[in-house]
Amino acid sequence: MADNEVIYIAIAPPTAPDDNLIRGVADILSRSPCGTRHLIAGGIPRIIAHYDNMQITGHVIQKLHNLGIGCFTCLLSPSACDKEKGAFVP
């Protein structure tokens, strides 16, 4: 992994998250349960966290999988951004 790359974690939100699941995700992400409830609400995948270290990212993903949360990562490097336009270049 190159310097300044950011690894995003996205989840497929559960259809009906219970309080235990919300507290578990909140603990993993070091967020409040209330904020986590809003973060994982809805039926579309969404980015819930970002890290600059693959080892930490892998640890977080494993904990989310242990809770039954489906998740995936995506990587964004500065070279993927057009600095003149300030936009993502696929």
Secondary structure, 3 states (H helix, E strand, C coil): CCCCCEEEEEEECCCCCCHHHHHHHHHHHCCCHHHHHHHHCCCCCEEEEEECCHHHHHHHHHHHHHCCCEEEEEEECHHHEECCCCEECC
